[in-house]
Amino acid sequence: MGSPSSSATSSSIEKPKQGLGWMEWLRGWFYVIYEFLFQRIMASHLQNPIPLPPLNDLTCIITGCTNGIGLKIARQMAESGAHVVMAVRNTKAAHELIQKWQNEWSGMGLPLNIEVMELDLLSLDSVVRFAEAWNARLGPLHVLINNAGIFSIGEPQRFSKDGYEEHMQVNYLAPSLLSILLLPSLIRGSPSRIINVNSIMHFVGFVDTEDMNVVSRKRKYTSLVGYSSSKLAQVMFSSILQKRLPAEAGINVVCVSPGIVDTNVARDLPKIVQIGYHLIPYFIFSAEEGSRSALFAATDPQVLEYCEVLKADDWPVCAFISHDCRPMNASEEAHNIETSHKVWAKTLDLIGLPSDAVEKLLEGEEIQCRYQPSRE
């Protein structure tokens, strides 16, 4: 029987973490404020728009691309020759955009190779239907850009029809399900990439795997808690997915920070950041500037080399590209490999996939998802 001191030590080790320590929290906000103040200086070496190589042999699916960063990504990739699939909820708006772009592009080359498919990230059924429709084409997918996201500033907590907190579902659960279900097409497009548009806000996030919906009242819910938690969960999940994909699969997972981009995200943020948003717009990126890191991660050959180095070194976190298109280190909490594995297991359960879903898909087997639409 152990001594009282050893028992106390054992129980303290087993006690689950309830949130970020104050030093972690302080460091996290330091990184956020530092990025806000200096992002334009740090990215001053980048051209705007960022130049892209010819992408004529590339097929790319981009979620949430009828406005903001996603719109800029979709248009620039299409104008560089890629076959772009706009995966959006508002298909009417997407078709109108395509018509506008084709008219403006007329006479500058071949018509843009761009199409629209319906995808509603607030419905996991919709994610499964989209993936089934795409995989049924039996064509290659070279790049998946999980760009769509929400930050419902100051809004009360809301849940999807699937029962999940909306930030967690749109920013994290639905893109995770989509990424796994599209693995067969990504294998056909190898070497291929999954690009997750993340955020510097993951530095102030914390994921409680027993309370991912933030309903237990252990933490007070705010939109900032919902958003930052979803972004940290995405980094953790991406890290485990990268580890589970063997080198021969030829699929790499990369998270990117677009920087702090011109959008209404101020009310839940510290006063100093609010002041910056309203009084010093110079510091904030435009949507075009915010699109550069995702475009770089999706197209630059150096990114694949970066991923290979991290894999060889058995680095605990997936590749992360900063707003200035340079590698950056994810948050301290994102390096918690034990929590990352818990997040992975919990997520597969939430999105209705078996624990060996990735392995089965890599072997060419079919898997069943709980959200599979019923066929009559």
Number of C-alpha atoms within 10 A of each C-alpha: 5 8 8 9 9 11 12 11 11 12 11 11 10 8 8 10 13 11 15 17 10 9 9 16 15 14 16 22 18 14 16 20 18 11 20 20 18 13 19 20 11 15 17 11 10 14 10 12 14 14 13 17 10 13 16 14 10 20 23 26 24 22 26 25 26 24 15 19 24 26 21 21 25 27 19 20 26 23 24 17 22 21 23 24 21 27 27 21 20 16 17 12 14 23 17 11 17 19 12 11 17 17 12 10 14 11 9 9 9 11 15 22 18 23 15 20 18 19 23 19 27 24 16 28 19 20 25 22 16 20 20 14 12 18 17 10 9 11 15 19 26 24 26 24 27 27 25 25 23 15 18 19 16 14 11 9 16 14 14 16 11 15 12 18 21 27 28 26 26 24 29 27 26 23 24 23 22 21 22 17 25 20 23 23 21 26 22 17 20 17 17 27 25 26 27 28 27 28 23 26 23 25 26 26 24 23 28 19 17 13 12 21 23 22 13 11 8 11 13 9 15 16 22 22 20 25 26 25 26 30 29 27 28 27 31 27 27 26 26 20 21 21 18 11 17 14 14 9 17 16 24 27 25 27 28 30 24 25 28 26 21 17 13 11 18 16 13 16 14 11 11 9 19 15 13 17 21 10 10 12 13 11 19 22 20 17 21 19 25 26 30 30 25 28 23 21 29 24 20 13 10 11 22 21 11 15 20 15 13 14 19 9 9 11 14 18 26 27 29 28 26 26 28 24 23 15 14 14 13 21 21 13 22 25 18 13 15 10 19 26 16 16 22 23 17 16 21 20 14 17 19 16 20 15 14 10 17 20 13 13 17 15 9 12 11 12 13 10 19 14 17 15 12 6 4 3
